[in-house]
Amino acid sequence: MSDDSRPTLEARAERLLAELEAASPTERDSRRAEARQLAEEAKSEGIGLCYSRATEFSPRIGALFLAAAKLALIAHDDDTRPAHYERDIARDKEAVAEYERFAALVSAGATGAFGKPGR
């Protein structure tokens, strides 16, 4: 498989969020480690883009950080919020608003409501 045919991290995150949206609470809990790993990968790639002069203003950075925050929220215990991921999106008001809507749905236990990003 060539590098060009691999799905982007954003696509992988969107797919995992859609799968978790349709999953039972038990399956969602069993996939927390997978969500945590993908959140770490997305954050790491976003940081890498920030530190490269060629990509430091890439729109992918915000998308990666938002995906990482959403995945981290699912991966963390129900009574905690992933502050170190939330800080990454804090300056983007649209991302914060989308993340807060997502967090409200997740904490309310909504199923079938949080897979697709709104932007």
Rosetta constraint file for C-alpha pairs under 8 A:
AtomPair CA 1 CA 5 HARMONIC 6.45 0.50
AtomPair CA 1 CA 6 HARMONIC 7.15 0.50
AtomPair CA 2 CA 6 HARMONIC 6.87 0.50
AtomPair CA 7 CA 11 HARMONIC 5.90 0.50
AtomPair CA 7 CA 12 HARMONIC 6.31 0.50
AtomPair CA 8 CA 12 HARMONIC 6.23 0.50
AtomPair CA 9 CA 13 HARMONIC 5.99 0.50
AtomPair CA 9 CA 38 HARMONIC 7.90 0.50
AtomPair CA 9 CA 41 HARMONIC 7.75 0.50
AtomPair CA 9 CA 42 HARMONIC 6.21 0.50
AtomPair CA 9 CA 64 HARMONIC 7.45 0.50
AtomPair CA 10 CA 14 HARMONIC 6.12 0.50
AtomPair CA 10 CA 42 HARMONIC 7.60 0.50
AtomPair CA 10 CA 63 HARMONIC 7.00 0.50
AtomPair CA 10 CA 64 HARMONIC 6.20 0.50
AtomPair CA 10 CA 67 HARMONIC 6.86 0.50
AtomPair CA 11 CA 15 HARMONIC 6.06 0.50
AtomPair CA 12 CA 16 HARMONIC 6.14 0.50
AtomPair CA 13 CA 17 HARMONIC 6.06 0.50
AtomPair CA 13 CA 38 HARMONIC 6.96 0.50
AtomPair CA 13 CA 39 HARMONIC 7.99 0.50
AtomPair CA 13 CA 67 HARMONIC 6.25 0.50
AtomPair CA 13 CA 68 HARMONIC 7.95 0.50
AtomPair CA 13 CA 71 HARMONIC 7.48 0.50
AtomPair CA 14 CA 18 HARMONIC 6.15 0.50
AtomPair CA 14 CA 67 HARMONIC 7.63 0.50
AtomPair CA 14 CA 115 HARMONIC 6.75 0.50
AtomPair CA 14 CA 116 HARMONIC 6.74 0.50
AtomPair CA 14 CA 117 HARMONIC 7.61 0.50
AtomPair CA 15 CA 19 HARMONIC 6.20 0.50
AtomPair CA 15 CA 115 HARMONIC 7.89 0.50
AtomPair CA 16 CA 20 HARMONIC 6.07 0.50
AtomPair CA 16 CA 35 HARMONIC 7.52 0.50
AtomPair CA 17 CA 21 HARMONIC 5.99 0.50
AtomPair CA 17 CA 71 HARMONIC 7.32 0.50
AtomPair CA 17 CA 114 HARMONIC 7.31 0.50
AtomPair CA 17 CA 115 HARMONIC 4.71 0.50
AtomPair CA 17 CA 116 HARMONIC 7.47 0.50
AtomPair CA 18 CA 22 HARMONIC 6.56 0.50
AtomPair CA 18 CA 114 HARMONIC 7.45 0.50
AtomPair CA 18 CA 115 HARMONIC 4.10 0.50
AtomPair CA 18 CA 116 HARMONIC 6.67 0.50
AtomPair CA 19 CA 23 HARMONIC 6.19 0.50
AtomPair CA 19 CA 115 HARMONIC 7.51 0.50
AtomPair CA 20 CA 24 HARMONIC 7.86 0.50
AtomPair CA 20 CA 27 HARMONIC 7.86 0.50
AtomPair CA 20 CA 28 HARMONIC 5.73 0.50
AtomPair CA 20 CA 115 HARMONIC 7.38 0.50
AtomPair CA 21 CA 111 HARMONIC 5.53 0.50
AtomPair CA 21 CA 112 HARMONIC 5.03 0.50
AtomPair CA 21 CA 113 HARMONIC 6.64 0.50
AtomPair CA 21 CA 114 HARMONIC 6.02 0.50
AtomPair CA 21 CA 115 HARMONIC 5.40 0.50
AtomPair CA 22 CA 111 HARMONIC 6.49 0.50
AtomPair CA 22 CA 112 HARMONIC 5.66 0.50
AtomPair CA 23 CA 27 HARMONIC 5.78 0.50
AtomPair CA 23 CA 28 HARMONIC 5.85 0.50
AtomPair CA 23 CA 111 HARMONIC 7.81 0.50
AtomPair CA 24 CA 28 HARMONIC 6.08 0.50
AtomPair CA 25 CA 29 HARMONIC 6.13 0.50
AtomPair CA 26 CA 30 HARMONIC 6.28 0.50
AtomPair CA 27 CA 31 HARMONIC 6.30 0.50
AtomPair CA 28 CA 32 HARMONIC 6.58 0.50
AtomPair CA 29 CA 75 HARMONIC 7.93 0.50
AtomPair CA 31 CA 35 HARMONIC 6.39 0.50
AtomPair CA 31 CA 75 HARMONIC 7.89 0.50
AtomPair CA 32 CA 36 HARMONIC 6.03 0.50
AtomPair CA 32 CA 74 HARMONIC 6.69 0.50
AtomPair CA 32 CA 75 HARMONIC 4.36 0.50
AtomPair CA 32 CA 76 HARMONIC 7.41 0.50
AtomPair CA 33 CA 37 HARMONIC 6.11 0.50
AtomPair CA 33 CA 75 HARMONIC 6.52 0.50
AtomPair CA 34 CA 38 HARMONIC 6.26 0.50
AtomPair CA 35 CA 39 HARMONIC 6.05 0.50
AtomPair CA 35 CA 71 HARMONIC 5.29 0.50
AtomPair CA 35 CA 72 HARMONIC 6.63 0.50
AtomPair CA 35 CA 74 HARMONIC 6.98 0.50
AtomPair CA 35 CA 75 HARMONIC 5.54 0.50
AtomPair CA 36 CA 40 HARMONIC 6.28 0.50
AtomPair CA 36 CA 71 HARMONIC 6.47 0.50
AtomPair CA 36 CA 72 HARMONIC 5.57 0.50
AtomPair CA 36 CA 75 HARMONIC 5.18 0.50
AtomPair CA 36 CA 76 HARMONIC 7.84 0.50
AtomPair CA 37 CA 41 HARMONIC 6.29 0.50
AtomPair CA 38 CA 42 HARMONIC 6.10 0.50
AtomPair CA 38 CA 68 HARMONIC 7.24 0.50
AtomPair CA 38 CA 71 HARMONIC 7.27 0.50
AtomPair CA 39 CA 43 HARMONIC 6.14 0.50
AtomPair CA 39 CA 67 HARMONIC 7.01 0.50
AtomPair CA 39 CA 68 HARMONIC 4.06 0.50
AtomPair CA 39 CA 69 HARMONIC 6.90 0.50
AtomPair CA 39 CA 70 HARMONIC 7.91 0.50
AtomPair CA 39 CA 71 HARMONIC 5.38 0.50
AtomPair CA 39 CA 72 HARMONIC 5.64 0.50
AtomPair CA 40 CA 44 HARMONIC 6.01 0.50
AtomPair CA 40 CA 68 HARMONIC 6.76 0.50
AtomPair CA 41 CA 45 HARMONIC 6.13 0.50
AtomPair CA 41 CA 68 HARMONIC 7.93 0.50
AtomPair CA 42 CA 46 HARMONIC 6.13 0.50
AtomPair CA 42 CA 64 HARMONIC 5.26 0.50
AtomPair CA 42 CA 65 HARMONIC 6.66 0.50
AtomPair CA 42 CA 67 HARMONIC 7.05 0.50
AtomPair CA 42 CA 68 HARMONIC 5.46 0.50
AtomPair CA 43 CA 47 HARMONIC 6.17 0.50
AtomPair CA 43 CA 64 HARMONIC 6.32 0.50
AtomPair CA 43 CA 65 HARMONIC 5.60 0.50
AtomPair CA 43 CA 68 HARMONIC 5.71 0.50
AtomPair CA 43 CA 85 HARMONIC 7.88 0.50
AtomPair CA 44 CA 48 HARMONIC 6.17 0.50
AtomPair CA 45 CA 49 HARMONIC 6.25 0.50
AtomPair CA 45 CA 64 HARMONIC 7.45 0.50
AtomPair CA 46 CA 50 HARMONIC 6.32 0.50
AtomPair CA 46 CA 60 HARMONIC 7.30 0.50
AtomPair CA 46 CA 61 HARMONIC 4.76 0.50
AtomPair CA 46 CA 62 HARMONIC 7.60 0.50
AtomPair CA 46 CA 64 HARMONIC 5.67 0.50
AtomPair CA 46 CA 65 HARMONIC 6.35 0.50
AtomPair CA 47 CA 51 HARMONIC 6.45 0.50
AtomPair CA 47 CA 61 HARMONIC 7.58 0.50
AtomPair CA 48 CA 52 HARMONIC 6.62 0.50
AtomPair CA 49 CA 55 HARMONIC 5.25 0.50
AtomPair CA 49 CA 56 HARMONIC 5.56 0.50
AtomPair CA 49 CA 58 HARMONIC 7.23 0.50
AtomPair CA 49 CA 61 HARMONIC 6.62 0.50
AtomPair CA 50 CA 55 HARMONIC 6.53 0.50
AtomPair CA 50 CA 56 HARMONIC 4.27 0.50
AtomPair CA 50 CA 57 HARMONIC 7.16 0.50
AtomPair CA 50 CA 58 HARMONIC 7.98 0.50
AtomPair CA 50 CA 61 HARMONIC 7.11 0.50
AtomPair CA 51 CA 55 HARMONIC 7.74 0.50
AtomPair CA 51 CA 56 HARMONIC 6.09 0.50
AtomPair CA 52 CA 56 HARMONIC 5.48 0.50
AtomPair CA 57 CA 61 HARMONIC 7.68 0.50
AtomPair CA 59 CA 63 HARMONIC 6.83 0.50
AtomPair CA 60 CA 64 HARMONIC 5.93 0.50
AtomPair CA 61 CA 65 HARMONIC 6.17 0.50
AtomPair CA 62 CA 66 HARMONIC 6.06 0.50
AtomPair CA 62 CA 89 HARMONIC 7.10 0.50
AtomPair CA 62 CA 95 HARMONIC 7.81 0.50
AtomPair CA 63 CA 67 HARMONIC 6.09 0.50
AtomPair CA 64 CA 68 HARMONIC 6.04 0.50
AtomPair CA 65 CA 69 HARMONIC 6.14 0.50
AtomPair CA 65 CA 85 HARMONIC 7.29 0.50
AtomPair CA 65 CA 88 HARMONIC 6.15 0.50
AtomPair CA 65 CA 89 HARMONIC 6.36 0.50
AtomPair CA 66 CA 70 HARMONIC 6.26 0.50
AtomPair CA 66 CA 88 HARMONIC 7.98 0.50
AtomPair CA 66 CA 89 HARMONIC 6.40 0.50
AtomPair CA 66 CA 95 HARMONIC 6.50 0.50
AtomPair CA 66 CA 99 HARMONIC 7.19 0.50
AtomPair CA 67 CA 71 HARMONIC 6.13 0.50
AtomPair CA 68 CA 72 HARMONIC 5.92 0.50
AtomPair CA 68 CA 85 HARMONIC 6.80 0.50
AtomPair CA 69 CA 73 HARMONIC 6.09 0.50
AtomPair CA 69 CA 82 HARMONIC 7.18 0.50
AtomPair CA 69 CA 85 HARMONIC 4.97 0.50
AtomPair CA 69 CA 86 HARMONIC 5.93 0.50
AtomPair CA 69 CA 89 HARMONIC 7.96 0.50
AtomPair CA 69 CA 99 HARMONIC 7.62 0.50
AtomPair CA 70 CA 74 HARMONIC 6.58 0.50
AtomPair CA 70 CA 99 HARMONIC 6.77 0.50
AtomPair CA 70 CA 102 HARMONIC 7.37 0.50
AtomPair CA 70 CA 103 HARMONIC 7.69 0.50
AtomPair CA 71 CA 75 HARMONIC 6.16 0.50
AtomPair CA 72 CA 76 HARMONIC 6.06 0.50
AtomPair CA 72 CA 82 HARMONIC 6.18 0.50
AtomPair CA 72 CA 85 HARMONIC 7.19 0.50
AtomPair CA 73 CA 81 HARMONIC 6.05 0.50
AtomPair CA 73 CA 82 HARMONIC 5.94 0.50
AtomPair CA 73 CA 103 HARMONIC 7.31 0.50
AtomPair CA 74 CA 106 HARMONIC 7.52 0.50
AtomPair CA 76 CA 80 HARMONIC 6.40 0.50
AtomPair CA 76 CA 81 HARMONIC 6.84 0.50
AtomPair CA 76 CA 82 HARMONIC 6.90 0.50
AtomPair CA 77 CA 81 HARMONIC 7.85 0.50
AtomPair CA 78 CA 107 HARMONIC 7.32 0.50
AtomPair CA 82 CA 86 HARMONIC 6.27 0.50
AtomPair CA 83 CA 87 HARMONIC 6.14 0.50
AtomPair CA 84 CA 88 HARMONIC 7.11 0.50
AtomPair CA 85 CA 89 HARMONIC 7.37 0.50
AtomPair CA 86 CA 90 HARMONIC 6.28 0.50
AtomPair CA 89 CA 95 HARMONIC 6.22 0.50
AtomPair CA 89 CA 96 HARMONIC 6.25 0.50
AtomPair CA 90 CA 95 HARMONIC 7.83 0.50
AtomPair CA 90 CA 96 HARMONIC 6.20 0.50
AtomPair CA 91 CA 96 HARMONIC 7.91 0.50
AtomPair CA 92 CA 96 HARMONIC 6.17 0.50
AtomPair CA 93 CA 97 HARMONIC 6.13 0.50
AtomPair CA 94 CA 98 HARMONIC 6.19 0.50
AtomPair CA 95 CA 99 HARMONIC 5.94 0.50
AtomPair CA 96 CA 100 HARMONIC 6.01 0.50
AtomPair CA 97 CA 101 HARMONIC 6.27 0.50
AtomPair CA 98 CA 102 HARMONIC 6.16 0.50
AtomPair CA 98 CA 117 HARMONIC 7.83 0.50
AtomPair CA 98 CA 118 HARMONIC 6.85 0.50
AtomPair CA 99 CA 103 HARMONIC 5.99 0.50
AtomPair CA 100 CA 104 HARMONIC 6.10 0.50
AtomPair CA 101 CA 105 HARMONIC 6.40 0.50
AtomPair CA 102 CA 106 HARMONIC 6.21 0.50
AtomPair CA 102 CA 114 HARMONIC 6.06 0.50
AtomPair CA 103 CA 107 HARMONIC 5.98 0.50
AtomPair CA 104 CA 108 HARMONIC 6.02 0.50
AtomPair CA 105 CA 109 HARMONIC 6.28 0.50
AtomPair CA 105 CA 110 HARMONIC 5.20 0.50
AtomPair CA 105 CA 113 HARMONIC 7.03 0.50
AtomPair CA 105 CA 114 HARMONIC 6.76 0.50
AtomPair CA 106 CA 110 HARMONIC 5.85 0.50
AtomPair CA 106 CA 114 HARMONIC 7.43 0.50
AtomPair CA 110 CA 114 HARMONIC 7.70 0.50
